[in-house]
Structure formats: C-alpha cells, structure tokens
C-alpha cells in the first residue's frame, strides 16, 4: 500500500505547495509591505505577475513535459520553484521578491502543474485514478483553506519568510522521494514552435491581466482606478479583445502546423472532445467560485468584523475539513454513482451553501449559519475535486496527457482570475453605489453629503469599518458625522458582501451547463466507452453497451 500510494503522496505535496503561495501572500501583504518598505500597489503588482507568468507559459510547460519526459519536467520544475522560494524567503526588497516569487517560482510552477496531472494519470487506472485525483483536489483545497491560517500564524508570531523557507523544504522532500513516481510516457524529441509560444503567451497574459484589473479599472466604463481610457471606455474590453484575437491566431497557427506535418504546441483537436470540454469547463467554474469565495470572505471577516489573519483562518477551517472528507466520500460514491451525478450534486450543494452564506452575513457573526455554509461549501468543492481531474485526464490517450494537463492548468488560471475579477467588480460597484445612496438619503448635512460625493465619485475600495471614523475626521468631518458615516459604510459593506455571495450562487448555477457532458457511466459497472487512438493496446478496453442511465 505504501508503494502504491507513494506517487500520489509525493505529487500531492507538490500540488499543496503550488496552491499555498497565493493564499499566504494575500493575508501577509500588509506585513510584507512594512518589512520591505514598499507599497500596497507594488505588492499587488507582484501578486498579479505571479498569475501572469503561469498563464503565459502553462502550455509551454506542458509541451516541455513531453520533450523532457514528465518526471524530468517535475524534477526540474521543483528545483526552479525551490530556488524561487528560497530567493523570496531572503529577499531584502520588493525587486528581489518580484524576481524570486513572480518570475522564478512562476516558471517552476508551469513545469510542475501539468506534470502532476499527467503523472497521476500515468501511475493510476480505474478507481485508483479517481482516488488519486481526489487526493490532488483535496491538497489544493486544503492549501487554499489553511493557507490563511498558516500565513496568519507565522506572520503574527514569527515571519512570513518562514512560509517560503518551508516551501523549499517541502520541494526538497518531493525531489528526494520522486523515485516513487513512475513515468511510462517516454520522451518526444520535437521542435517547439516559437511563434506559437509567443501568440499563446501574449494572448493569455492580455486576457488574464485584463480580468485581474477589471475590478479597479472597470469592465466597460472606466472607474477611478483606470490609468487611461480608450474612446472614453475602460482599457479592459480592448485588452480582452486583443488577447482573444491573439489566441485565435494561435489556434489558426496550430491547425496550419498540423496541416504542414509539423508538431503543434497544442493539439487543438483535443478541445473537440466533449468530455474534456466538460471536465475543464466545470473545473474552470469551480476555480472561479473558489477564487471569488476566498476574495470575499476575508474582506467580510477582516474588514467588516475586524478579525486578524489567524482568526480569519480559523473561521475558514470548516471548509478545509469538509473538503478533505468529501473528496474521500466522492471516491467511495463512484461505486454507485457516475461522475456526472456526483459533480452535479456538488454543484447544487454549492448553490445552496452560497445562499446560506448570504443569510449568515451580519455585523457580529453570532449564529452558526456561517460555519454551516462554509462546511457545505467545502463539501461541494470536495465532491467536484474528487471527479473533475480524472474526467479531464481520462478523456485523452497516453501521448496527450501532458497537453491535457496544460489545458487543465490554463482553465484553472483563467477561472481563478475570472472569479477574483467578477466578484471584485460586484463588490466594489455595489459598495460604491450603496454607500453613495445611503449618504444621499441620510441626515448628514448637505455640505458633508457634497464632500463625500466628490471624494467617492470615482468609486471606493473596501477598507476596515473601524478605520472609517479616522478617515472621515482627517477629511474634515466632526466626530458625530464620522460615526454616522462609519455606520452607513458598514451597512453598505454588508450589503455588497451579500450581493457578491449571491453572485457566486448564480455562477454556481451556471456550472450545471458545463457538467451536462460529464461521463454518465458508473466506474466498474461499465467499461470505458472507447479507447482513444492514442491509448496503447495494453490499456484499451472493449466498448460495451451502456447499462446505466446515471
């Protein structure tokens, strides 16, 4: 048993580190700013570029896994990532932090992430593969959930640098025990098309960057944070359009390469597979909801309720526990239910739990409704995590595993970026309009109303409710008006958080569209419908009539 599950243990540890980074940095940002004598804006740029690096080179990282061999790509990626983590841990200023974290760690991640997915599929089959992918999904979910707890504890009682030093240790362990991971895929010595790399990287960077900036620049009309306008509009739609154009040129380039007998960076015919589209589409929505949830919940807990990073991590902990439990439960349910049924149960539970969280939002958080909502959110994400990775990677044959892993990584990145952008936009727009409306209809004097309106005309960003009186007094308001303004802002913030959580419920409903083409077969009750042309004869199964309607 130890040998059998050694591979997924090693790969799960690597996956945990890949996801841990962003969650830790988000809760440690203010401390890092003080420690490195930098600004919030510089830190946000650093966080953004970490995502952009992964988005830009994910497909290249997947292809290098074919060229070098998947295990070798994992090892090289782990070494690069460890170097980046070590650099980040000792960084004396923001420039070194940017190089170590945003660039070097990001480049390591684009090798590791596709290799993890491909190696899981290569080392396991049948129900064991479902279980292995559930472990990987649970590792991701736990990293998201306990990241704020780890980051909060170490930032509060030691230093944020220990997190990155710990990552070096974990990646060293991954390297030491990498012998437990088998690689039967071999290597494919091919020439990588540089123009394809450039088109895919530029296209994905523009789309992801625009999504990340939408919450501050505005989706269509420019907000106060937009650095410039184009024809009176926000730069966001133009950047997305340009990115989409470059991606269209990329896909056209891939078809031309295939037609001329040259190897493409991505076999675009993979996207014609309905099961792969269903898998990565559902996975993208899952990451959209997860990113949105972990954007809005810390704002509620820290800015509205005034909890610190450690207390925030503890409030999120029920999600972590249930995610692990239901990732395991999801693998057990495959004995009786199809992947489609299990994922759809998870999606429906996610809608219900989002609505529970909407009802739990109040100024004091005295009821247990919030903990229940977080628990069921984790349960829903755990059920989906137990199935979607396996669905995606099982849709292709042996020779296409790395490419499928790259596609999966791209959709995870796009989903996370879209979740932050959408929910951030809903939060800021509703907060700005709600606060402006509340002030206009309040008992504050006309001069105060006019002053507040002029200072918030370009929109407002979330701040701690406890800081509002001080901000108001610095702006010239007296103590009584400052307290009134703080009360109005608190209610506007609560309303905007509720609306943002309701938006998550709507997005969760939309995920049902993607899951309709997930496998209906119950694992073990029917055989795999048809082997891919890429599947080796030894791994092919005969096609049999479907006997279940699940």
C-alpha positions as CSV (number, residue, x, y, z in Angstrom):
1,X,0.0,0.0,0.0
2,X,2.9,2.4,0.8
3,X,4.4,1.8,-2.6
4,X,1.1,2.0,-4.3
5,X,0.2,5.4,-2.9
6,X,3.7,6.8,-2.7
7,X,3.4,8.6,-6.1
8,X,0.2,10.4,-5.2
9,X,1.7,11.4,-1.8
10,X,4.7,13.0,-3.5
11,X,2.6,14.7,-6.2
12,X,0.0,15.8,-3.6
13,X,2.8,17.5,-1.6
14,X,3.9,19.3,-4.7
15,X,0.3,20.4,-5.5
16,X,-0.1,21.7,-2.0
17,X,2.9,24.0,-2.3
18,X,1.7,25.2,-5.8
19,X,-1.6,26.5,-4.3
20,X,-0.3,27.6,-0.9
21,X,1.7,30.5,-2.2
22,X,-1.0,32.9,-3.2
23,X,-3.2,32.4,-0.1
24,X,-0.3,33.0,2.2
25,X,0.8,36.2,0.5
26,X,-2.7,37.6,0.4
27,X,-3.0,37.5,4.3
28,X,0.6,38.7,4.8
29,X,0.5,41.6,2.4
30,X,0.5,44.4,4.9
31,X,3.3,42.9,6.9
32,X,5.4,42.3,3.8
33,X,4.8,46.0,2.8
34,X,6.2,47.2,6.1
35,X,9.1,44.7,6.1
36,X,10.3,45.5,2.6
37,X,9.5,49.3,2.9
38,X,7.3,49.1,-0.3
39,X,3.7,49.9,-1.2
40,X,0.4,48.0,-1.4
41,X,0.4,48.8,-5.2
42,X,3.8,47.2,-5.7
43,X,2.7,44.1,-3.8
44,X,-0.5,43.8,-5.9
45,X,1.7,44.0,-9.0
46,X,3.9,41.2,-7.7
47,X,0.9,39.0,-6.9
48,X,-0.6,39.8,-10.4
49,X,2.6,38.9,-12.2
50,X,2.8,35.6,-10.4
51,X,-0.5,34.7,-12.0
52,X,0.5,36.1,-15.4
53,X,3.7,34.1,-15.5
54,X,1.8,30.9,-15.0
55,X,-0.9,31.9,-17.6
56,X,1.7,32.9,-20.2
57,X,3.9,29.7,-20.1
58,X,1.5,26.9,-19.0
59,X,1.1,25.4,-22.5
60,X,4.9,25.6,-23.0
61,X,5.5,23.9,-19.7
62,X,3.1,21.1,-20.7
63,X,4.9,20.6,-24.0
64,X,8.3,20.5,-22.3
65,X,6.9,17.7,-20.3
66,X,6.6,15.7,-23.5
67,X,10.1,16.7,-24.7
68,X,12.0,16.1,-21.5
69,X,9.7,13.5,-20.0
70,X,7.1,14.3,-17.4
71,X,9.0,13.2,-14.4
72,X,12.1,15.1,-15.5
73,X,9.9,18.2,-16.0
74,X,8.5,17.7,-12.5
75,X,12.1,17.5,-11.1
76,X,13.4,20.5,-13.0
77,X,10.3,22.5,-12.1
78,X,10.6,21.6,-8.4
79,X,14.2,22.7,-8.4
80,X,13.4,26.0,-10.1
81,X,10.5,26.5,-7.7
82,X,12.6,25.8,-4.7
83,X,15.2,28.4,-5.9
84,X,12.4,30.9,-6.3
85,X,11.0,30.2,-2.9
86,X,14.5,30.5,-1.3
87,X,15.1,33.8,-3.1
88,X,11.7,35.1,-1.8
89,X,12.5,34.0,1.7
90,X,15.6,36.1,1.9
91,X,14.5,38.9,-0.3
92,X,15.8,42.3,1.1
93,X,13.5,44.4,-1.2
94,X,10.5,44.3,-3.5
95,X,12.6,43.8,-6.6
96,X,14.2,40.6,-5.3
97,X,10.8,39.4,-4.1
98,X,9.4,40.1,-7.6
99,X,12.1,38.1,-9.3
100,X,12.0,35.2,-6.8
101,X,8.2,34.9,-6.5
102,X,6.6,36.3,-9.5
103,X,9.1,35.1,-12.1
104,X,11.2,32.2,-10.9
105,X,8.5,30.4,-8.8
106,X,6.0,31.0,-11.6
107,X,8.3,29.4,-14.2
108,X,8.8,26.4,-11.9
109,X,5.1,26.1,-11.4
110,X,4.4,25.9,-15.2
111,X,6.5,22.8,-15.3
112,X,5.2,21.2,-12.1
113,X,1.4,21.7,-12.5
114,X,0.9,19.9,-15.9
115,X,3.4,17.2,-14.9
116,X,1.4,16.4,-11.7
117,X,-1.8,15.9,-13.7
118,X,-0.1,13.8,-16.4
119,X,1.8,11.6,-13.9
120,X,-1.3,10.9,-11.8
121,X,-3.0,9.6,-15.0
122,X,0.1,7.7,-15.9
123,X,0.5,6.0,-12.5
124,X,-3.1,5.0,-11.7
125,X,-6.0,3.5,-13.5
126,X,-9.7,2.9,-12.8
127,X,-11.0,3.7,-9.3
128,X,-7.4,4.2,-8.0
129,X,-7.0,7.0,-10.5
130,X,-10.2,8.6,-9.3
131,X,-8.9,8.4,-5.7
132,X,-5.5,9.8,-6.7
133,X,-7.1,12.8,-8.4
134,X,-9.4,13.3,-5.4
135,X,-6.2,13.5,-3.2
136,X,-4.8,16.1,-5.6
137,X,-8.0,18.1,-5.4
138,X,-8.1,17.8,-1.7
139,X,-4.5,19.0,-1.5
140,X,-5.4,22.1,-3.5
141,X,-8.5,22.8,-1.4
142,X,-6.6,22.3,1.9
143,X,-3.9,24.7,0.7
144,X,-6.5,27.3,-0.1
145,X,-8.2,26.9,3.2
146,X,-5.3,26.5,5.6
147,X,-3.1,29.0,3.7
148,X,-4.6,32.0,5.6
149,X,-4.2,30.0,8.9
150,X,-0.6,29.2,8.2
151,X,0.2,32.6,6.9
152,X,-1.6,34.3,9.7
153,X,0.0,32.3,12.4
154,X,3.6,32.7,11.1
155,X,3.1,36.3,10.1
156,X,1.7,37.1,13.6
157,X,4.1,35.1,15.7
158,X,7.3,34.7,13.6
159,X,7.8,35.9,10.0
160,X,6.2,35.5,6.6
161,X,9.6,34.4,5.3
162,X,9.3,31.1,7.1
163,X,6.5,30.1,4.8
164,X,8.7,30.3,1.7
165,X,11.6,28.6,3.6
166,X,9.2,25.8,4.4
167,X,8.3,25.5,0.7
168,X,12.0,24.9,0.0
169,X,12.0,22.0,2.5
170,X,8.8,20.5,1.0
171,X,10.1,20.7,-2.5
172,X,13.4,19.1,-1.3
173,X,11.3,16.2,0.1
174,X,9.5,15.9,-3.2
175,X,12.8,15.6,-5.0
176,X,14.1,13.0,-2.5
177,X,11.1,10.8,-2.9
178,X,10.5,11.4,-6.6
179,X,11.7,7.8,-7.3
180,X,8.3,6.7,-6.1
181,X,6.7,8.4,-9.1
182,X,6.7,6.3,-12.3
183,X,6.9,7.7,-15.8
184,X,5.9,5.4,-18.6
185,X,5.3,8.1,-21.2
186,X,8.8,8.4,-22.6
187,X,10.1,11.5,-24.4
188,X,9.1,13.1,-27.7
189,X,12.0,14.9,-29.2
190,X,10.3,17.6,-31.2
191,X,11.0,21.2,-32.2
192,X,8.8,23.7,-30.3
193,X,7.3,26.4,-32.5
194,X,8.5,29.8,-31.1
195,X,5.6,31.8,-32.7
196,X,3.0,29.5,-31.1
197,X,4.7,30.1,-27.7
198,X,4.6,33.9,-28.3
199,X,1.0,34.0,-29.5
200,X,-0.3,31.8,-26.7
201,X,1.7,33.6,-24.0
202,X,0.7,37.1,-25.2
203,X,-2.9,36.2,-25.7
204,X,-3.3,34.6,-22.2
205,X,-1.4,37.4,-20.5
206,X,-3.6,40.0,-22.0
207,X,-6.8,38.2,-21.1
208,X,-5.8,37.3,-17.6
209,X,-4.3,40.8,-16.9
210,X,-7.5,42.4,-18.1
211,X,-9.6,40.2,-15.9
212,X,-7.4,40.9,-12.9
213,X,-7.6,44.7,-13.4
214,X,-11.3,44.8,-14.2
215,X,-12.3,45.3,-10.6
216,X,-10.3,48.5,-10.4
217,X,-10.3,49.7,-14.0
218,X,-14.0,48.9,-14.7
219,X,-15.4,46.4,-17.2
220,X,-16.8,48.8,-19.8
221,X,-16.9,52.3,-18.3
222,X,-13.7,53.5,-16.7
223,X,-13.5,53.7,-12.9
224,X,-11.4,56.0,-10.8
225,X,-8.5,53.4,-10.9
226,X,-8.2,53.3,-14.7
227,X,-4.8,54.7,-15.7
228,X,-6.1,55.7,-19.2
229,X,-9.2,55.4,-21.4
230,X,-9.7,54.3,-25.0
231,X,-12.5,56.1,-26.8
232,X,-13.8,57.1,-23.4
233,X,-14.0,53.4,-22.3
234,X,-12.1,51.3,-19.9
235,X,-9.0,49.5,-21.3
236,X,-10.3,46.2,-20.1
237,X,-12.6,45.2,-23.1
238,X,-9.9,46.3,-25.5
239,X,-7.2,44.2,-23.8
240,X,-9.6,41.2,-23.7
241,X,-10.4,41.6,-27.4
242,X,-6.7,41.9,-28.3
243,X,-6.0,38.8,-26.2
244,X,-8.8,36.8,-27.9
245,X,-7.5,37.9,-31.3
246,X,-4.0,36.6,-30.5
247,X,-5.5,33.3,-29.2
248,X,-7.5,32.9,-32.4
249,X,-4.2,33.4,-34.3
250,X,-2.6,30.8,-32.1
251,X,-5.3,28.3,-32.8
252,X,-5.1,29.0,-36.5
253,X,-1.3,28.6,-36.3
254,X,-1.8,25.2,-34.7
255,X,-4.0,24.0,-37.5
256,X,-1.5,25.2,-40.1
257,X,1.3,23.4,-38.3
258,X,-0.7,20.1,-38.3
259,X,-1.6,20.6,-42.0
260,X,2.1,21.0,-42.9
261,X,3.1,17.9,-40.9
262,X,4.9,19.9,-38.1
263,X,4.2,19.3,-34.4
264,X,1.9,21.9,-32.8
265,X,2.4,23.4,-29.4
266,X,-1.2,22.2,-28.6
267,X,-3.3,19.6,-30.4
268,X,-6.4,21.7,-30.8
269,X,-8.4,18.6,-31.7
270,X,-8.4,17.8,-28.0
271,X,-10.9,20.6,-27.5
272,X,-13.3,18.7,-29.7
273,X,-13.6,16.0,-27.1
274,X,-16.9,16.7,-25.3
275,X,-15.7,15.0,-22.1
276,X,-12.5,17.0,-21.9
277,X,-14.5,20.2,-22.6
278,X,-17.0,19.3,-19.9
279,X,-14.2,18.5,-17.4
280,X,-12.1,21.7,-17.9
281,X,-15.2,23.8,-18.2
282,X,-16.6,22.5,-14.9
283,X,-13.1,22.9,-13.4
284,X,-12.9,26.5,-14.6
285,X,-16.2,27.4,-13.0
286,X,-15.1,25.6,-9.8
287,X,-12.0,27.7,-9.6
288,X,-14.0,30.8,-10.4
289,X,-16.3,30.2,-7.4
290,X,-13.3,29.2,-5.2
291,X,-11.4,32.3,-6.0
292,X,-14.4,34.5,-5.6
293,X,-15.2,32.9,-2.2
294,X,-11.7,33.4,-0.9
295,X,-11.7,37.0,-2.2
296,X,-15.0,38.0,-0.4
297,X,-14.8,36.0,2.8
298,X,-11.5,37.6,4.1
299,X,-12.9,41.0,3.3
300,X,-16.0,40.2,5.4
301,X,-14.1,38.7,8.3
302,X,-11.2,41.1,8.4
303,X,-12.6,44.5,7.2
304,X,-16.1,44.2,8.5
305,X,-15.7,42.2,11.6
306,X,-12.1,43.2,12.4
307,X,-10.7,39.7,12.8
308,X,-6.9,39.2,12.3
309,X,-5.3,36.8,9.9
310,X,-5.2,33.9,12.3
311,X,-8.8,34.3,13.4
312,X,-9.8,34.5,9.7
313,X,-8.1,31.2,9.1
314,X,-9.9,29.6,11.9
315,X,-13.3,30.8,10.6
316,X,-12.5,29.3,7.2
317,X,-11.3,26.0,8.7
318,X,-14.7,24.2,8.5
319,X,-14.4,24.4,4.7
320,X,-10.9,22.7,4.8
321,X,-12.2,19.8,7.0
322,X,-15.3,19.1,4.8
323,X,-13.3,19.4,1.6
324,X,-11.0,16.6,2.6
325,X,-13.8,14.4,4.0
326,X,-16.0,14.8,0.9
327,X,-13.1,14.3,-1.5
328,X,-12.7,10.9,0.1
329,X,-16.5,10.4,0.1
330,X,-16.6,11.3,-3.6
331,X,-14.3,8.4,-4.5
332,X,-16.4,6.0,-2.5
333,X,-19.6,7.2,-4.2
334,X,-18.1,6.2,-7.6
335,X,-19.1,2.6,-6.7
336,X,-22.8,3.6,-7.2
337,X,-22.9,7.0,-8.9
338,X,-21.4,8.4,-12.1
339,X,-19.0,11.3,-12.2
340,X,-21.8,13.4,-13.7
341,X,-24.2,12.8,-10.8
342,X,-21.5,13.3,-8.2
343,X,-20.3,16.6,-9.7
344,X,-23.9,17.9,-10.1
345,X,-24.7,17.1,-6.5
346,X,-21.6,19.1,-5.6
347,X,-22.7,22.0,-7.8
348,X,-26.2,22.1,-6.4
349,X,-24.8,21.9,-2.8
350,X,-22.5,24.8,-3.7
351,X,-25.5,26.9,-4.8
352,X,-27.3,26.1,-1.5
353,X,-24.2,26.8,0.6
354,X,-23.7,30.2,-1.2
355,X,-27.2,31.2,-0.2
356,X,-26.6,30.0,3.4
357,X,-23.5,32.3,3.4
358,X,-25.7,35.2,2.1
359,X,-28.0,34.7,5.1
360,X,-25.2,34.4,7.6
361,X,-23.7,37.9,6.9
362,X,-24.4,40.2,9.8
363,X,-22.3,42.8,11.9
364,X,-21.4,40.3,14.7
365,X,-21.5,36.8,13.2
366,X,-23.1,35.3,16.3
367,X,-25.1,32.4,14.6
368,X,-23.6,29.1,13.4
369,X,-25.0,29.6,10.0
370,X,-21.7,30.9,8.6
371,X,-19.8,27.8,9.8
372,X,-22.5,25.6,8.3
373,X,-22.3,27.5,5.0
374,X,-18.5,27.1,4.9
375,X,-18.7,23.4,5.8
376,X,-21.1,22.7,2.9
377,X,-19.1,24.9,0.5
378,X,-16.1,22.7,1.3
379,X,-18.3,19.5,0.9
380,X,-19.4,20.7,-2.6
381,X,-15.9,21.6,-3.7
382,X,-14.6,18.2,-2.3
383,X,-17.2,16.3,-4.3
384,X,-16.2,18.1,-7.5
385,X,-12.5,17.8,-6.8
386,X,-12.9,14.0,-6.5
387,X,-14.0,13.7,-10.1
388,X,-13.0,16.5,-12.4
389,X,-9.3,15.9,-12.6
390,X,-9.9,12.3,-13.5
391,X,-12.5,13.2,-16.1
392,X,-10.2,15.6,-17.9
393,X,-7.1,13.3,-18.0
394,X,-9.1,10.2,-18.8
395,X,-10.6,11.8,-21.9
396,X,-7.2,11.5,-23.8
397,X,-4.7,8.8,-24.6
398,X,-1.3,8.3,-23.2
399,X,0.6,10.6,-25.6
400,X,-1.7,13.5,-24.9
401,X,-1.6,13.5,-21.1
402,X,0.9,16.5,-20.8
403,X,-1.2,18.6,-23.2
404,X,-4.4,17.8,-21.3
405,X,-2.6,18.8,-18.1
406,X,-1.6,22.1,-19.7
407,X,-5.2,22.8,-20.8
408,X,-6.4,22.0,-17.3
409,X,-3.8,24.4,-15.8
410,X,-4.9,27.2,-18.2
411,X,-8.5,26.8,-17.2
412,X,-7.6,26.8,-13.5
413,X,-5.7,30.0,-14.1
414,X,-8.5,31.6,-16.1
415,X,-11.1,30.5,-13.6
416,X,-9.2,31.9,-10.6
417,X,-8.6,35.2,-12.4
418,X,-12.2,35.5,-13.5
419,X,-13.5,34.7,-10.0
420,X,-11.4,37.5,-8.5
421,X,-12.4,39.9,-11.3
422,X,-16.1,39.2,-11.3
423,X,-16.6,39.2,-7.5
424,X,-14.2,42.1,-7.0
425,X,-16.2,44.1,-9.6
426,X,-19.6,43.2,-8.0
427,X,-18.3,44.1,-4.5
428,X,-16.7,47.5,-5.5
429,X,-19.6,48.5,-7.7
430,X,-22.3,47.6,-5.2
431,X,-20.3,49.1,-2.3
432,X,-19.8,52.4,-4.1
433,X,-23.4,52.8,-5.2
434,X,-24.8,51.6,-1.9
435,X,-22.7,53.9,0.1
436,X,-23.4,56.8,-2.1
437,X,-27.2,56.2,-1.9
438,X,-27.0,55.8,1.9
439,X,-25.1,59.0,2.3
440,X,-27.5,60.9,0.0
441,X,-30.6,59.8,1.9
442,X,-29.0,60.2,5.4
443,X,-29.5,63.0,7.9
444,X,-25.9,64.3,7.3
445,X,-25.7,68.0,6.3
446,X,-25.7,68.9,2.6
447,X,-22.1,70.1,2.8
448,X,-21.0,66.7,4.2
449,X,-23.0,64.9,1.6
450,X,-21.4,67.0,-1.1
451,X,-17.9,66.4,0.3
452,X,-18.4,62.7,0.5
453,X,-19.9,62.5,-3.0
454,X,-16.9,64.4,-4.5
455,X,-14.4,62.3,-2.8
456,X,-16.0,59.0,-3.8
457,X,-17.0,60.0,-7.3
458,X,-14.5,57.6,-8.9
459,X,-15.6,54.7,-6.7
460,X,-14.3,53.4,-3.4
461,X,-12.2,50.4,-2.3
462,X,-13.0,48.3,0.7
463,X,-11.4,49.5,4.0
464,X,-11.8,48.3,7.5
465,X,-15.0,49.6,9.1
466,X,-13.0,50.5,12.2
467,X,-10.9,52.9,10.1
468,X,-13.7,54.9,8.7
469,X,-14.1,57.4,11.6
470,X,-10.4,58.3,11.5
471,X,-10.5,58.6,7.7
472,X,-13.6,60.8,7.9
473,X,-12.1,63.0,10.6
474,X,-8.9,63.5,8.5
475,X,-11.2,64.6,5.7
476,X,-12.6,67.4,7.9
477,X,-15.8,65.8,9.4
478,X,-16.6,66.2,13.1
479,X,-16.8,63.2,15.5
480,X,-20.6,62.8,15.3
481,X,-20.7,62.9,11.5
482,X,-17.7,60.5,11.4
483,X,-19.6,57.9,13.5
484,X,-22.7,58.3,11.3
485,X,-20.6,57.8,8.1
486,X,-19.0,54.7,9.6
487,X,-22.4,53.2,10.3
488,X,-23.6,53.9,6.8
489,X,-20.4,52.4,5.4
490,X,-20.7,49.3,7.5
491,X,-24.2,48.6,6.2
492,X,-23.2,49.3,2.6
493,X,-20.3,46.9,3.0
494,X,-22.5,44.2,4.5
495,X,-25.0,44.7,1.6
496,X,-22.2,44.5,-1.0
497,X,-20.8,41.3,0.6
498,X,-24.3,39.7,0.5
499,X,-24.7,40.7,-3.2
500,X,-21.3,39.3,-4.0
501,X,-22.1,35.9,-2.4
502,X,-25.5,35.9,-4.3
503,X,-23.4,36.4,-7.5
504,X,-21.4,33.3,-6.5
505,X,-24.6,31.3,-6.2
506,X,-25.6,32.4,-9.8
507,X,-22.2,31.4,-11.1
508,X,-22.6,28.0,-9.4
509,X,-25.9,27.6,-11.2
510,X,-24.1,28.3,-14.5
511,X,-21.7,25.4,-13.8
512,X,-24.6,23.0,-14.4
513,X,-24.3,23.9,-18.1
514,X,-20.7,22.5,-18.4
515,X,-21.4,19.3,-16.4
516,X,-24.0,18.0,-18.7
517,X,-21.5,16.1,-20.9
518,X,-19.6,14.5,-18.0
519,X,-19.4,10.7,-18.0
520,X,-22.7,9.0,-17.2
521,X,-21.1,5.6,-16.6
522,X,-20.6,4.2,-13.2
523,X,-16.9,3.3,-12.7
524,X,-16.6,-0.5,-12.6
525,X,-20.2,-1.2,-13.7
526,X,-19.4,-0.4,-17.3
527,X,-16.2,-0.3,-19.2
528,X,-14.6,2.8,-20.7
529,X,-16.8,3.7,-23.7
530,X,-14.0,3.9,-26.2
531,X,-10.3,4.0,-26.1
532,X,-8.6,7.0,-27.7
533,X,-6.5,6.4,-30.7
534,X,-3.5,7.4,-28.6
535,X,-4.1,4.8,-26.0
536,X,-1.7,1.8,-26.1
537,X,-3.4,-1.5,-26.9
538,X,-2.4,-2.8,-23.4
539,X,-4.6,-0.1,-21.8
540,X,-7.5,-0.2,-24.2
541,X,-10.8,-1.7,-23.2
542,X,-13.6,-3.1,-25.3
543,X,-16.6,-0.9,-25.9
544,X,-19.7,-2.3,-24.3
545,X,-23.3,-1.0,-24.3
546,X,-24.1,1.5,-21.6
547,X,-26.2,-0.2,-18.9
548,X,-26.9,2.7,-16.6
549,X,-28.7,6.0,-17.1
550,X,-26.8,7.8,-14.5
